[in-house]
Amino acid sequence: MELTVILHLLYIEQAAESLHGIRMELTDATLPLLKSVVATTDVVEACKDVNIAVMLGGSPREAITLRKDMLSTYVSIYKAQALALEEHAAADCKVLVVVNPANTNALILKQFAPSIPKKKNVTCLTRLDHNRALGQIAKRLKIHVIDIKNVIIWGNHSTTPYPDVNHATFTTRNEERLVREHVADDHWLQPFAGSSTT
C-alpha cells in the first residue's frame, strides 16, 4: 500500500515569499505520493496532526559568535516548535532533529514536548560523524561501509563525539561479526572518538 504525504513546511515570516516559491516548485513537480503542501509561518498550523517532524530550523553560524548566544537562539526556536508539537501533533509523532548541535536541540525538544515518547520517537541526526566513523571502521577492517551496522555516535558534532562500537556488527561471507572483537585493539578504539571529526 502506498501512503500519500501531506507535507507541512514552516518558515520564518521574513522568508514567507521564498516559502511560497518552494510550495509552487513542489506542486509543479507533480510528485505522485505528494497529496498536498501546507506552507506556513504559523508554528501551530505547521504542527497540526503531523506524524513525522523533521526539524531543520536553525540560525546561520556567522550570525552567532558566542556559544551561549547560540544555545539561547536554539532554545527559543526548539521550545516554540516543541510546544506546538506537544499540543497539535499526532499522538505517535516521530521527530528527527537535524540541525547542530543536534543532540542538544533534541534534548530541548524533549523537555518541552514531554508527551512524545522520548526513547522511541525523538532522535537526532549526527550523520557526518556517523559516516566518518563507518568509513574508519570499514578502512580498518578492509570491508565496505554497507556491511557495517549498529554504530552509535554520542555527543554533538564537535571535536569530541564518541563513536560507540559496543553493539556494532559487520557482515562478511554471509556471517555477522562483532566490530569490537575484530578490531581487537582498545588503543585504536580509544582515540577513535577524537579522530572521527578531523
MODELLER restraints for C-alpha pairs under 7 A, 6 or more apart:
rsr = mdl.restraints
at = mdl.atoms
rsr.add(forms.Gaussian(group=physical.xy_distance, feature=features.Distance(at['CA:3:A'], at['CA:33:A']), mean=6.91, stdev=0.5))
rsr.add(forms.Gaussian(group=physical.xy_distance, feature=features.Distance(at['CA:4:A'], at['CA:33:A']), mean=4.59, stdev=0.5))
rsr.add(forms.Gaussian(group=physical.xy_distance, feature=features.Distance(at['CA:4:A'], at['CA:34:A']), mean=5.74, stdev=0.5))
rsr.add(forms.Gaussian(group=physical.xy_distance, feature=features.Distance(at['CA:4:A'], at['CA:35:A']), mean=5.69, stdev=0.5))
rsr.add(forms.Gaussian(group=physical.xy_distance, feature=features.Distance(at['CA:5:A'], at['CA:33:A']), mean=5.94, stdev=0.5))
rsr.add(forms.Gaussian(group=physical.xy_distance, feature=features.Distance(at['CA:5:A'], at['CA:34:A']), mean=4.84, stdev=0.5))
rsr.add(forms.Gaussian(group=physical.xy_distance, feature=features.Distance(at['CA:5:A'], at['CA:35:A']), mean=5.45, stdev=0.5))
rsr.add(forms.Gaussian(group=physical.xy_distance, feature=features.Distance(at['CA:6:A'], at['CA:34:A']), mean=6.26, stdev=0.5))
rsr.add(forms.Gaussian(group=physical.xy_distance, feature=features.Distance(at['CA:6:A'], at['CA:35:A']), mean=5.42, stdev=0.5))
rsr.add(forms.Gaussian(group=physical.xy_distance, feature=features.Distance(at['CA:6:A'], at['CA:36:A']), mean=4.88, stdev=0.5))
rsr.add(forms.Gaussian(group=physical.xy_distance, feature=features.Distance(at['CA:6:A'], at['CA:37:A']), mean=5.74, stdev=0.5))
rsr.add(forms.Gaussian(group=physical.xy_distance, feature=features.Distance(at['CA:7:A'], at['CA:36:A']), mean=6.36, stdev=0.5))
rsr.add(forms.Gaussian(group=physical.xy_distance, feature=features.Distance(at['CA:7:A'], at['CA:37:A']), mean=4.78, stdev=0.5))
rsr.add(forms.Gaussian(group=physical.xy_distance, feature=features.Distance(at['CA:7:A'], at['CA:38:A']), mean=6.06, stdev=0.5))
rsr.add(forms.Gaussian(group=physical.xy_distance, feature=features.Distance(at['CA:8:A'], at['CA:37:A']), mean=5.91, stdev=0.5))
rsr.add(forms.Gaussian(group=physical.xy_distance, feature=features.Distance(at['CA:8:A'], at['CA:38:A']), mean=4.58, stdev=0.5))
rsr.add(forms.Gaussian(group=physical.xy_distance, feature=features.Distance(at['CA:8:A'], at['CA:39:A']), mean=5.95, stdev=0.5))
rsr.add(forms.Gaussian(group=physical.xy_distance, feature=features.Distance(at['CA:8:A'], at['CA:46:A']), mean=5.47, stdev=0.5))
rsr.add(forms.Gaussian(group=physical.xy_distance, feature=features.Distance(at['CA:9:A'], at['CA:38:A']), mean=6.05, stdev=0.5))
rsr.add(forms.Gaussian(group=physical.xy_distance, feature=features.Distance(at['CA:9:A'], at['CA:39:A']), mean=4.72, stdev=0.5))
rsr.add(forms.Gaussian(group=physical.xy_distance, feature=features.Distance(at['CA:9:A'], at['CA:40:A']), mean=6.20, stdev=0.5))
rsr.add(forms.Gaussian(group=physical.xy_distance, feature=features.Distance(at['CA:9:A'], at['CA:46:A']), mean=6.34, stdev=0.5))
rsr.add(forms.Gaussian(group=physical.xy_distance, feature=features.Distance(at['CA:10:A'], at['CA:39:A']), mean=6.23, stdev=0.5))
rsr.add(forms.Gaussian(group=physical.xy_distance, feature=features.Distance(at['CA:10:A'], at['CA:40:A']), mean=5.22, stdev=0.5))
rsr.add(forms.Gaussian(group=physical.xy_distance, feature=features.Distance(at['CA:10:A'], at['CA:41:A']), mean=5.40, stdev=0.5))
rsr.add(forms.Gaussian(group=physical.xy_distance, feature=features.Distance(at['CA:10:A'], at['CA:43:A']), mean=6.56, stdev=0.5))
rsr.add(forms.Gaussian(group=physical.xy_distance, feature=features.Distance(at['CA:10:A'], at['CA:46:A']), mean=5.71, stdev=0.5))
rsr.add(forms.Gaussian(group=physical.xy_distance, feature=features.Distance(at['CA:11:A'], at['CA:19:A']), mean=6.64, stdev=0.5))
rsr.add(forms.Gaussian(group=physical.xy_distance, feature=features.Distance(at['CA:11:A'], at['CA:40:A']), mean=6.50, stdev=0.5))
rsr.add(forms.Gaussian(group=physical.xy_distance, feature=features.Distance(at['CA:11:A'], at['CA:41:A']), mean=5.11, stdev=0.5))
rsr.add(forms.Gaussian(group=physical.xy_distance, feature=features.Distance(at['CA:12:A'], at['CA:41:A']), mean=5.56, stdev=0.5))
rsr.add(forms.Gaussian(group=physical.xy_distance, feature=features.Distance(at['CA:13:A'], at['CA:41:A']), mean=5.55, stdev=0.5))
rsr.add(forms.Gaussian(group=physical.xy_distance, feature=features.Distance(at['CA:16:A'], at['CA:41:A']), mean=6.83, stdev=0.5))
rsr.add(forms.Gaussian(group=physical.xy_distance, feature=features.Distance(at['CA:19:A'], at['CA:39:A']), mean=6.49, stdev=0.5))
rsr.add(forms.Gaussian(group=physical.xy_distance, feature=features.Distance(at['CA:20:A'], at['CA:39:A']), mean=6.82, stdev=0.5))
rsr.add(forms.Gaussian(group=physical.xy_distance, feature=features.Distance(at['CA:23:A'], at['CA:37:A']), mean=6.43, stdev=0.5))
rsr.add(forms.Gaussian(group=physical.xy_distance, feature=features.Distance(at['CA:23:A'], at['CA:39:A']), mean=6.40, stdev=0.5))
rsr.add(forms.Gaussian(group=physical.xy_distance, feature=features.Distance(at['CA:40:A'], at['CA:46:A']), mean=6.35, stdev=0.5))
rsr.add(forms.Gaussian(group=physical.xy_distance, feature=features.Distance(at['CA:43:A'], at['CA:81:A']), mean=6.41, stdev=0.5))
rsr.add(forms.Gaussian(group=physical.xy_distance, feature=features.Distance(at['CA:43:A'], at['CA:84:A']), mean=6.46, stdev=0.5))
rsr.add(forms.Gaussian(group=physical.xy_distance, feature=features.Distance(at['CA:44:A'], at['CA:84:A']), mean=5.41, stdev=0.5))
rsr.add(forms.Gaussian(group=physical.xy_distance, feature=features.Distance(at['CA:44:A'], at['CA:88:A']), mean=6.83, stdev=0.5))
rsr.add(forms.Gaussian(group=physical.xy_distance, feature=features.Distance(at['CA:47:A'], at['CA:84:A']), mean=6.10, stdev=0.5))
rsr.add(forms.Gaussian(group=physical.xy_distance, feature=features.Distance(at['CA:47:A'], at['CA:85:A']), mean=5.51, stdev=0.5))
rsr.add(forms.Gaussian(group=physical.xy_distance, feature=features.Distance(at['CA:47:A'], at['CA:88:A']), mean=5.81, stdev=0.5))
rsr.add(forms.Gaussian(group=physical.xy_distance, feature=features.Distance(at['CA:47:A'], at['CA:89:A']), mean=5.41, stdev=0.5))
rsr.add(forms.Gaussian(group=physical.xy_distance, feature=features.Distance(at['CA:48:A'], at['CA:88:A']), mean=4.78, stdev=0.5))
rsr.add(forms.Gaussian(group=physical.xy_distance, feature=features.Distance(at['CA:48:A'], at['CA:89:A']), mean=5.24, stdev=0.5))
rsr.add(forms.Gaussian(group=physical.xy_distance, feature=features.Distance(at['CA:49:A'], at['CA:88:A']), mean=5.90, stdev=0.5))
rsr.add(forms.Gaussian(group=physical.xy_distance, feature=features.Distance(at['CA:49:A'], at['CA:89:A']), mean=4.33, stdev=0.5))
rsr.add(forms.Gaussian(group=physical.xy_distance, feature=features.Distance(at['CA:49:A'], at['CA:90:A']), mean=4.66, stdev=0.5))
rsr.add(forms.Gaussian(group=physical.xy_distance, feature=features.Distance(at['CA:50:A'], at['CA:89:A']), mean=4.89, stdev=0.5))
rsr.add(forms.Gaussian(group=physical.xy_distance, feature=features.Distance(at['CA:50:A'], at['CA:90:A']), mean=5.50, stdev=0.5))
rsr.add(forms.Gaussian(group=physical.xy_distance, feature=features.Distance(at['CA:50:A'], at['CA:93:A']), mean=6.53, stdev=0.5))
rsr.add(forms.Gaussian(group=physical.xy_distance, feature=features.Distance(at['CA:51:A'], at['CA:89:A']), mean=6.73, stdev=0.5))
rsr.add(forms.Gaussian(group=physical.xy_distance, feature=features.Distance(at['CA:51:A'], at['CA:90:A']), mean=5.44, stdev=0.5))
rsr.add(forms.Gaussian(group=physical.xy_distance, feature=features.Distance(at['CA:51:A'], at['CA:92:A']), mean=6.55, stdev=0.5))
rsr.add(forms.Gaussian(group=physical.xy_distance, feature=features.Distance(at['CA:51:A'], at['CA:93:A']), mean=4.31, stdev=0.5))
rsr.add(forms.Gaussian(group=physical.xy_distance, feature=features.Distance(at['CA:51:A'], at['CA:94:A']), mean=6.23, stdev=0.5))
rsr.add(forms.Gaussian(group=physical.xy_distance, feature=features.Distance(at['CA:52:A'], at['CA:93:A']), mean=5.37, stdev=0.5))
rsr.add(forms.Gaussian(group=physical.xy_distance, feature=features.Distance(at['CA:52:A'], at['CA:94:A']), mean=4.78, stdev=0.5))
rsr.add(forms.Gaussian(group=physical.xy_distance, feature=features.Distance(at['CA:52:A'], at['CA:95:A']), mean=5.84, stdev=0.5))
rsr.add(forms.Gaussian(group=physical.xy_distance, feature=features.Distance(at['CA:53:A'], at['CA:94:A']), mean=6.26, stdev=0.5))
rsr.add(forms.Gaussian(group=physical.xy_distance, feature=features.Distance(at['CA:53:A'], at['CA:95:A']), mean=4.74, stdev=0.5))
rsr.add(forms.Gaussian(group=physical.xy_distance, feature=features.Distance(at['CA:53:A'], at['CA:96:A']), mean=6.26, stdev=0.5))
rsr.add(forms.Gaussian(group=physical.xy_distance, feature=features.Distance(at['CA:54:A'], at['CA:95:A']), mean=5.93, stdev=0.5))
rsr.add(forms.Gaussian(group=physical.xy_distance, feature=features.Distance(at['CA:54:A'], at['CA:96:A']), mean=4.83, stdev=0.5))
rsr.add(forms.Gaussian(group=physical.xy_distance, feature=features.Distance(at['CA:54:A'], at['CA:97:A']), mean=6.03, stdev=0.5))
rsr.add(forms.Gaussian(group=physical.xy_distance, feature=features.Distance(at['CA:55:A'], at['CA:96:A']), mean=6.04, stdev=0.5))
rsr.add(forms.Gaussian(group=physical.xy_distance, feature=features.Distance(at['CA:55:A'], at['CA:97:A']), mean=4.70, stdev=0.5))
rsr.add(forms.Gaussian(group=physical.xy_distance, feature=features.Distance(at['CA:55:A'], at['CA:98:A']), mean=5.88, stdev=0.5))
rsr.add(forms.Gaussian(group=physical.xy_distance, feature=features.Distance(at['CA:56:A'], at['CA:97:A']), mean=6.80, stdev=0.5))
rsr.add(forms.Gaussian(group=physical.xy_distance, feature=features.Distance(at['CA:56:A'], at['CA:98:A']), mean=5.64, stdev=0.5))
rsr.add(forms.Gaussian(group=physical.xy_distance, feature=features.Distance(at['CA:56:A'], at['CA:99:A']), mean=5.60, stdev=0.5))
rsr.add(forms.Gaussian(group=physical.xy_distance, feature=features.Distance(at['CA:57:A'], at['CA:99:A']), mean=6.69, stdev=0.5))
rsr.add(forms.Gaussian(group=physical.xy_distance, feature=features.Distance(at['CA:58:A'], at['CA:74:A']), mean=6.73, stdev=0.5))
rsr.add(forms.Gaussian(group=physical.xy_distance, feature=features.Distance(at['CA:58:A'], at['CA:99:A']), mean=6.26, stdev=0.5))
rsr.add(forms.Gaussian(group=physical.xy_distance, feature=features.Distance(at['CA:64:A'], at['CA:70:A']), mean=5.80, stdev=0.5))
rsr.add(forms.Gaussian(group=physical.xy_distance, feature=features.Distance(at['CA:74:A'], at['CA:105:A']), mean=6.86, stdev=0.5))
rsr.add(forms.Gaussian(group=physical.xy_distance, feature=features.Distance(at['CA:75:A'], at['CA:108:A']), mean=6.45, stdev=0.5))
rsr.add(forms.Gaussian(group=physical.xy_distance, feature=features.Distance(at['CA:78:A'], at['CA:105:A']), mean=6.71, stdev=0.5))
rsr.add(forms.Gaussian(group=physical.xy_distance, feature=features.Distance(at['CA:78:A'], at['CA:108:A']), mean=6.38, stdev=0.5))
rsr.add(forms.Gaussian(group=physical.xy_distance, feature=features.Distance(at['CA:78:A'], at['CA:109:A']), mean=5.71, stdev=0.5))
rsr.add(forms.Gaussian(group=physical.xy_distance, feature=features.Distance(at['CA:79:A'], at['CA:108:A']), mean=6.71, stdev=0.5))
rsr.add(forms.Gaussian(group=physical.xy_distance, feature=features.Distance(at['CA:79:A'], at['CA:109:A']), mean=6.34, stdev=0.5))
rsr.add(forms.Gaussian(group=physical.xy_distance, feature=features.Distance(at['CA:79:A'], at['CA:112:A']), mean=5.96, stdev=0.5))
rsr.add(forms.Gaussian(group=physical.xy_distance, feature=features.Distance(at['CA:82:A'], at['CA:109:A']), mean=5.14, stdev=0.5))
rsr.add(forms.Gaussian(group=physical.xy_distance, feature=features.Distance(at['CA:82:A'], at['CA:112:A']), mean=5.40, stdev=0.5))
rsr.add(forms.Gaussian(group=physical.xy_distance, feature=features.Distance(at['CA:82:A'], at['CA:113:A']), mean=5.16, stdev=0.5))
rsr.add(forms.Gaussian(group=physical.xy_distance, feature=features.Distance(at['CA:83:A'], at['CA:112:A']), mean=5.71, stdev=0.5))
rsr.add(forms.Gaussian(group=physical.xy_distance, feature=features.Distance(at['CA:83:A'], at['CA:113:A']), mean=5.84, stdev=0.5))
rsr.add(forms.Gaussian(group=physical.xy_distance, feature=features.Distance(at['CA:85:A'], at['CA:113:A']), mean=6.76, stdev=0.5))
rsr.add(forms.Gaussian(group=physical.xy_distance, feature=features.Distance(at['CA:86:A'], at['CA:113:A']), mean=4.73, stdev=0.5))
rsr.add(forms.Gaussian(group=physical.xy_distance, feature=features.Distance(at['CA:86:A'], at['CA:115:A']), mean=6.51, stdev=0.5))
rsr.add(forms.Gaussian(group=physical.xy_distance, feature=features.Distance(at['CA:86:A'], at['CA:116:A']), mean=6.98, stdev=0.5))
rsr.add(forms.Gaussian(group=physical.xy_distance, feature=features.Distance(at['CA:93:A'], at['CA:116:A']), mean=6.91, stdev=0.5))
rsr.add(forms.Gaussian(group=physical.xy_distance, feature=features.Distance(at['CA:93:A'], at['CA:121:A']), mean=6.78, stdev=0.5))
rsr.add(forms.Gaussian(group=physical.xy_distance, feature=features.Distance(at['CA:94:A'], at['CA:121:A']), mean=4.48, stdev=0.5))
rsr.add(forms.Gaussian(group=physical.xy_distance, feature=features.Distance(at['CA:94:A'], at['CA:122:A']), mean=6.07, stdev=0.5))
rsr.add(forms.Gaussian(group=physical.xy_distance, feature=features.Distance(at['CA:95:A'], at['CA:121:A']), mean=5.92, stdev=0.5))
rsr.add(forms.Gaussian(group=physical.xy_distance, feature=features.Distance(at['CA:95:A'], at['CA:122:A']), mean=4.76, stdev=0.5))
rsr.add(forms.Gaussian(group=physical.xy_distance, feature=features.Distance(at['CA:95:A'], at['CA:123:A']), mean=6.33, stdev=0.5))
rsr.add(forms.Gaussian(group=physical.xy_distance, feature=features.Distance(at['CA:96:A'], at['CA:122:A']), mean=6.09, stdev=0.5))
rsr.add(forms.Gaussian(group=physical.xy_distance, feature=features.Distance(at['CA:96:A'], at['CA:123:A']), mean=5.11, stdev=0.5))
rsr.add(forms.Gaussian(group=physical.xy_distance, feature=features.Distance(at['CA:96:A'], at['CA:124:A']), mean=5.21, stdev=0.5))
rsr.add(forms.Gaussian(group=physical.xy_distance, feature=features.Distance(at['CA:96:A'], at['CA:125:A']), mean=6.98, stdev=0.5))
rsr.add(forms.Gaussian(group=physical.xy_distance, feature=features.Distance(at['CA:97:A'], at['CA:105:A']), mean=6.92, stdev=0.5))
rsr.add(forms.Gaussian(group=physical.xy_distance, feature=features.Distance(at['CA:97:A'], at['CA:106:A']), mean=5.90, stdev=0.5))
rsr.add(forms.Gaussian(group=physical.xy_distance, feature=features.Distance(at['CA:97:A'], at['CA:123:A']), mean=6.31, stdev=0.5))
rsr.add(forms.Gaussian(group=physical.xy_distance, feature=features.Distance(at['CA:97:A'], at['CA:124:A']), mean=4.39, stdev=0.5))
rsr.add(forms.Gaussian(group=physical.xy_distance, feature=features.Distance(at['CA:97:A'], at['CA:125:A']), mean=6.16, stdev=0.5))
rsr.add(forms.Gaussian(group=physical.xy_distance, feature=features.Distance(at['CA:98:A'], at['CA:124:A']), mean=5.82, stdev=0.5))
rsr.add(forms.Gaussian(group=physical.xy_distance, feature=features.Distance(at['CA:98:A'], at['CA:125:A']), mean=5.05, stdev=0.5))
rsr.add(forms.Gaussian(group=physical.xy_distance, feature=features.Distance(at['CA:100:A'], at['CA:157:A']), mean=6.64, stdev=0.5))
rsr.add(forms.Gaussian(group=physical.xy_distance, feature=features.Distance(at['CA:101:A'], at['CA:156:A']), mean=5.43, stdev=0.5))
rsr.add(forms.Gaussian(group=physical.xy_distance, feature=features.Distance(at['CA:101:A'], at['CA:157:A']), mean=6.36, stdev=0.5))
rsr.add(forms.Gaussian(group=physical.xy_distance, feature=features.Distance(at['CA:102:A'], at['CA:124:A']), mean=5.65, stdev=0.5))
rsr.add(forms.Gaussian(group=physical.xy_distance, feature=features.Distance(at['CA:102:A'], at['CA:125:A']), mean=6.46, stdev=0.5))
rsr.add(forms.Gaussian(group=physical.xy_distance, feature=features.Distance(at['CA:102:A'], at['CA:126:A']), mean=6.67, stdev=0.5))
rsr.add(forms.Gaussian(group=physical.xy_distance, feature=features.Distance(at['CA:102:A'], at['CA:156:A']), mean=6.10, stdev=0.5))
rsr.add(forms.Gaussian(group=physical.xy_distance, feature=features.Distance(at['CA:103:A'], at['CA:124:A']), mean=6.09, stdev=0.5))
rsr.add(forms.Gaussian(group=physical.xy_distance, feature=features.Distance(at['CA:103:A'], at['CA:155:A']), mean=6.43, stdev=0.5))
rsr.add(forms.Gaussian(group=physical.xy_distance, feature=features.Distance(at['CA:103:A'], at['CA:156:A']), mean=5.53, stdev=0.5))
rsr.add(forms.Gaussian(group=physical.xy_distance, feature=features.Distance(at['CA:106:A'], at['CA:123:A']), mean=6.67, stdev=0.5))
rsr.add(forms.Gaussian(group=physical.xy_distance, feature=features.Distance(at['CA:106:A'], at['CA:124:A']), mean=6.23, stdev=0.5))
rsr.add(forms.Gaussian(group=physical.xy_distance, feature=features.Distance(at['CA:110:A'], at['CA:118:A']), mean=6.53, stdev=0.5))
rsr.add(forms.Gaussian(group=physical.xy_distance, feature=features.Distance(at['CA:126:A'], at['CA:157:A']), mean=6.55, stdev=0.5))
rsr.add(forms.Gaussian(group=physical.xy_distance, feature=features.Distance(at['CA:129:A'], at['CA:157:A']), mean=6.81, stdev=0.5))
rsr.add(forms.Gaussian(group=physical.xy_distance, feature=features.Distance(at['CA:129:A'], at['CA:196:A']), mean=6.32, stdev=0.5))
rsr.add(forms.Gaussian(group=physical.xy_distance, feature=features.Distance(at['CA:129:A'], at['CA:197:A']), mean=6.38, stdev=0.5))
rsr.add(forms.Gaussian(group=physical.xy_distance, feature=features.Distance(at['CA:130:A'], at['CA:153:A']), mean=6.12, stdev=0.5))
rsr.add(forms.Gaussian(group=physical.xy_distance, feature=features.Distance(at['CA:132:A'], at['CA:196:A']), mean=5.70, stdev=0.5))
rsr.add(forms.Gaussian(group=physical.xy_distance, feature=features.Distance(at['CA:133:A'], at['CA:163:A']), mean=6.59, stdev=0.5))
rsr.add(forms.Gaussian(group=physical.xy_distance, feature=features.Distance(at['CA:133:A'], at['CA:196:A']), mean=5.77, stdev=0.5))
rsr.add(forms.Gaussian(group=physical.xy_distance, feature=features.Distance(at['CA:134:A'], at['CA:145:A']), mean=5.83, stdev=0.5))
rsr.add(forms.Gaussian(group=physical.xy_distance, feature=features.Distance(at['CA:135:A'], at['CA:145:A']), mean=6.20, stdev=0.5))
rsr.add(forms.Gaussian(group=physical.xy_distance, feature=features.Distance(at['CA:138:A'], at['CA:144:A']), mean=5.58, stdev=0.5))
rsr.add(forms.Gaussian(group=physical.xy_distance, feature=features.Distance(at['CA:138:A'], at['CA:145:A']), mean=5.41, stdev=0.5))
rsr.add(forms.Gaussian(group=physical.xy_distance, feature=features.Distance(at['CA:147:A'], at['CA:170:A']), mean=5.17, stdev=0.5))
rsr.add(forms.Gaussian(group=physical.xy_distance, feature=features.Distance(at['CA:147:A'], at['CA:171:A']), mean=5.21, stdev=0.5))
rsr.add(forms.Gaussian(group=physical.xy_distance, feature=features.Distance(at['CA:148:A'], at['CA:169:A']), mean=5.77, stdev=0.5))
rsr.add(forms.Gaussian(group=physical.xy_distance, feature=features.Distance(at['CA:148:A'], at['CA:170:A']), mean=4.25, stdev=0.5))
rsr.add(forms.Gaussian(group=physical.xy_distance, feature=features.Distance(at['CA:148:A'], at['CA:171:A']), mean=6.75, stdev=0.5))
rsr.add(forms.Gaussian(group=physical.xy_distance, feature=features.Distance(at['CA:149:A'], at['CA:168:A']), mean=5.66, stdev=0.5))
rsr.add(forms.Gaussian(group=physical.xy_distance, feature=features.Distance(at['CA:149:A'], at['CA:169:A']), mean=5.49, stdev=0.5))
rsr.add(forms.Gaussian(group=physical.xy_distance, feature=features.Distance(at['CA:149:A'], at['CA:170:A']), mean=6.23, stdev=0.5))
rsr.add(forms.Gaussian(group=physical.xy_distance, feature=features.Distance(at['CA:150:A'], at['CA:167:A']), mean=5.80, stdev=0.5))
rsr.add(forms.Gaussian(group=physical.xy_distance, feature=features.Distance(at['CA:150:A'], at['CA:168:A']), mean=4.41, stdev=0.5))
rsr.add(forms.Gaussian(group=physical.xy_distance, feature=features.Distance(at['CA:150:A'], at['CA:169:A']), mean=6.42, stdev=0.5))
rsr.add(forms.Gaussian(group=physical.xy_distance, feature=features.Distance(at['CA:151:A'], at['CA:163:A']), mean=6.95, stdev=0.5))
rsr.add(forms.Gaussian(group=physical.xy_distance, feature=features.Distance(at['CA:151:A'], at['CA:164:A']), mean=5.96, stdev=0.5))
rsr.add(forms.Gaussian(group=physical.xy_distance, feature=features.Distance(at['CA:151:A'], at['CA:165:A']), mean=5.28, stdev=0.5))
rsr.add(forms.Gaussian(group=physical.xy_distance, feature=features.Distance(at['CA:151:A'], at['CA:167:A']), mean=6.80, stdev=0.5))
rsr.add(forms.Gaussian(group=physical.xy_distance, feature=features.Distance(at['CA:151:A'], at['CA:168:A']), mean=4.91, stdev=0.5))
rsr.add(forms.Gaussian(group=physical.xy_distance, feature=features.Distance(at['CA:152:A'], at['CA:163:A']), mean=5.74, stdev=0.5))
rsr.add(forms.Gaussian(group=physical.xy_distance, feature=features.Distance(at['CA:152:A'], at['CA:164:A']), mean=5.00, stdev=0.5))
rsr.add(forms.Gaussian(group=physical.xy_distance, feature=features.Distance(at['CA:152:A'], at['CA:165:A']), mean=6.74, stdev=0.5))
rsr.add(forms.Gaussian(group=physical.xy_distance, feature=features.Distance(at['CA:153:A'], at['CA:161:A']), mean=6.56, stdev=0.5))
rsr.add(forms.Gaussian(group=physical.xy_distance, feature=features.Distance(at['CA:153:A'], at['CA:162:A']), mean=5.58, stdev=0.5))
rsr.add(forms.Gaussian(group=physical.xy_distance, feature=features.Distance(at['CA:153:A'], at['CA:163:A']), mean=4.47, stdev=0.5))
rsr.add(forms.Gaussian(group=physical.xy_distance, feature=features.Distance(at['CA:153:A'], at['CA:164:A']), mean=6.00, stdev=0.5))
rsr.add(forms.Gaussian(group=physical.xy_distance, feature=features.Distance(at['CA:154:A'], at['CA:161:A']), mean=5.80, stdev=0.5))
rsr.add(forms.Gaussian(group=physical.xy_distance, feature=features.Distance(at['CA:154:A'], at['CA:162:A']), mean=4.94, stdev=0.5))
rsr.add(forms.Gaussian(group=physical.xy_distance, feature=features.Distance(at['CA:154:A'], at['CA:163:A']), mean=6.29, stdev=0.5))
rsr.add(forms.Gaussian(group=physical.xy_distance, feature=features.Distance(at['CA:155:A'], at['CA:161:A']), mean=4.87, stdev=0.5))
rsr.add(forms.Gaussian(group=physical.xy_distance, feature=features.Distance(at['CA:155:A'], at['CA:162:A']), mean=6.30, stdev=0.5))
rsr.add(forms.Gaussian(group=physical.xy_distance, feature=features.Distance(at['CA:159:A'], at['CA:194:A']), mean=6.08, stdev=0.5))
rsr.add(forms.Gaussian(group=physical.xy_distance, feature=features.Distance(at['CA:159:A'], at['CA:197:A']), mean=5.93, stdev=0.5))
rsr.add(forms.Gaussian(group=physical.xy_distance, feature=features.Distance(at['CA:160:A'], at['CA:193:A']), mean=6.40, stdev=0.5))
rsr.add(forms.Gaussian(group=physical.xy_distance, feature=features.Distance(at['CA:160:A'], at['CA:194:A']), mean=5.46, stdev=0.5))
rsr.add(forms.Gaussian(group=physical.xy_distance, feature=features.Distance(at['CA:161:A'], at['CA:193:A']), mean=5.87, stdev=0.5))
rsr.add(forms.Gaussian(group=physical.xy_distance, feature=features.Distance(at['CA:161:A'], at['CA:194:A']), mean=6.93, stdev=0.5))
rsr.add(forms.Gaussian(group=physical.xy_distance, feature=features.Distance(at['CA:162:A'], at['CA:193:A']), mean=4.76, stdev=0.5))
rsr.add(forms.Gaussian(group=physical.xy_distance, feature=features.Distance(at['CA:163:A'], at['CA:193:A']), mean=5.59, stdev=0.5))
rsr.add(forms.Gaussian(group=physical.xy_distance, feature=features.Distance(at['CA:165:A'], at['CA:179:A']), mean=6.63, stdev=0.5))
rsr.add(forms.Gaussian(group=physical.xy_distance, feature=features.Distance(at['CA:165:A'], at['CA:180:A']), mean=6.29, stdev=0.5))
rsr.add(forms.Gaussian(group=physical.xy_distance, feature=features.Distance(at['CA:166:A'], at['CA:180:A']), mean=6.48, stdev=0.5))
rsr.add(forms.Gaussian(group=physical.xy_distance, feature=features.Distance(at['CA:168:A'], at['CA:178:A']), mean=6.08, stdev=0.5))
rsr.add(forms.Gaussian(group=physical.xy_distance, feature=features.Distance(at['CA:168:A'], at['CA:179:A']), mean=5.54, stdev=0.5))
rsr.add(forms.Gaussian(group=physical.xy_distance, feature=features.Distance(at['CA:169:A'], at['CA:176:A']), mean=6.34, stdev=0.5))
rsr.add(forms.Gaussian(group=physical.xy_distance, feature=features.Distance(at['CA:169:A'], at['CA:177:A']), mean=5.32, stdev=0.5))
rsr.add(forms.Gaussian(group=physical.xy_distance, feature=features.Distance(at['CA:169:A'], at['CA:178:A']), mean=4.44, stdev=0.5))
rsr.add(forms.Gaussian(group=physical.xy_distance, feature=features.Distance(at['CA:169:A'], at['CA:179:A']), mean=5.13, stdev=0.5))
rsr.add(forms.Gaussian(group=physical.xy_distance, feature=features.Distance(at['CA:170:A'], at['CA:176:A']), mean=5.58, stdev=0.5))
rsr.add(forms.Gaussian(group=physical.xy_distance, feature=features.Distance(at['CA:170:A'], at['CA:177:A']), mean=5.40, stdev=0.5))
rsr.add(forms.Gaussian(group=physical.xy_distance, feature=features.Distance(at['CA:170:A'], at['CA:178:A']), mean=6.48, stdev=0.5))
rsr.add(forms.Gaussian(group=physical.xy_distance, feature=features.Distance(at['CA:170:A'], at['CA:179:A']), mean=6.39, stdev=0.5))
rsr.add(forms.Gaussian(group=physical.xy_distance, feature=features.Distance(at['CA:171:A'], at['CA:177:A']), mean=6.19, stdev=0.5))
